[in-house]
Amino acid sequence: MTNSVISTVLDIEAEYGTVLKCPINDNRLVAIRKFLNDGNDPIEKRSPIGIDLKVAQKLLNSKLTKQEIADILEIKEYRLQTYINDGYLDDTIWHTFDDKRKKRRNSKYRMFKNGDYIGVGTIKELAELTHKTAQAIRYYNTERYKLRKHTDRFRLVKVE
């Protein structure tokens, strides 16, 4: 087989000028990698981002949290989210398992401005009602906002 590896490399070099210019998925190159690595192609399971995408997607389709998935993949959670945002992974099935998040999204709040009642609704509905962003409405419910002094004080009270 060693002679056939050498002859295959020579064929590749004759065709491309050098092995470095040969496409990584060329069948001859794959055969050589498998021969040199006990039948396994080390590049086959690698992705351009450095994790096994099939395993990562299976983990995302499970009921694990993103932090647990990141720990299994030995990456940071923000990196996992970056891979999702860049389109390498899909977390639509993961969101169906995330009941806590669903409940938070559908929670209703009463909103007050300087003690006066403004309205009731979800964060999104209150944002539309007050012509503010949903992020601003969420901020009104944080401890940080409550500790600061404001000319107009907004309060959110969760409706059970």
N, C-alpha and C positions, 0 to 999 in steps of 0.2 A: 504494500500500500504506500510505502514511503516514496517509491519511484513514481507512483501515480499522483501523489501530492505535488511532487516537484514538477512533473509534466503539466499538471493542472495550473500550477502557479505560472509556469512558462507560457501556457496558452492565454491566461488572463493578461499577463504582461504584454504579450504580442498583440492582444486586442485593444487594451486600454493604455499601453505605454508603461504603466506601473500598477501594482495592486492597490495603491492608495486611491486611484481614480475609478476603480471598479465599484459598482453599486453594492451597498451593504447586503442587499437581499439577492444577489446573484447566486443561482443554484450551486455553481461550482465552489464559490466562497463559503456558502453555508455548509456544504459537504466537508470541506477542509476543517472548518471550525468544529463540526461535530466529531470528526475523526480525532482531532487533537484534544477534545474535551469529553472523552468517554461517551459519545453519542448525544451529548447535550449541546445545544447552541447557546452560548452565554449571552448573546445579543438578542435572541428571540424574545426573552421575557423582559428585557429592558425597554424602557420608554424614554422619550426625550427629556422627561422630567425627573427620572431617577427612581421611580417607584413602579411596582407592578400594577398597571391600571386595572386589570381584570380583578385582582384581589381587592384593590381599593373600591371598585364599584360594587363588588359583592358585600363588602363591609358597609358601604353606604346604604345598601338595600336591606340591611339588617336593622335591628332595633337598638343598636349601640349609639351612644352620643358621639358627636364629632370629636370631642376630646379623647374618648376611648379609641376611636378609629385612628386618630393621629398618633396616639401612643403605640398602637399595634404596628403602624407603618413607620414608626420611629421618625416622625416629622412633627413640626409645630402645627397647632390648630389653624393659625392664620395661613400657613402654607397650603393646607388642605383646602381651605376656603378659596385661596387664589387659584388652585387647580380647578375648582368647581366654576369659579367666575370666568376662567379662561376657556372653559368648554371641554377640558380633558375628562371631567367627571360630571355625572348628573345626579343631583340630590332631590329630584321630585318625589321619588318613593320614600326617601328618608323623611321628608316633611309630613307624609301621611302618618308616620309613627310618632311624630313629635307632638303629643297631645297638649303638653304644657304650653307650647308655642301657639297652638290653635286656640286654646282657651284665652290666652293673653290677647290675641288678635281680635277675638270676638267680644272682649270685655266691654261693658258699657260704663260710661262715666258721666257724672253731672259736672258741669263746668261753671265756675263762678269767677267774676272779675270784680275785685274790690268788694266782695260780699254780695254782689248782685248776680242773680241766676242768669246764665247765658243760654244753656241748653243741655241736652242729654244725647249721648250717642257713643259710637266707637271713636277711637283716636282719629281715624280717617274722616268720619262724619263731622267731628268737631273741627277738624282742620278746614274742611270745606265751609262750614258754618262761619268760622271766624276769619277766613281768608289767610290762614297761617299754614305753615308746613306741619306735617305729621310729626316731624322730628322736634319742632318747637313745642307742640302739644305734649309730647312724651316728656320733654325737659321740665315742664311745669309740674310734673309728678315726682321729680327727683328730690332727694334730701338737699342736694346742693342748691337748687332753686329756692327751696323753702327757707334756707338759712340766710340768703341774701336779701338785701333791702331793695325794693322796687317801687316805682311810682304807681304802676298798675300791677296789682297782685292777682295772679291767676291761681285758682285751686281746682284740683280734680278730685272728686269723691267717687269711689268705685260703687256702682250699683250692683247689689247682690242678685 
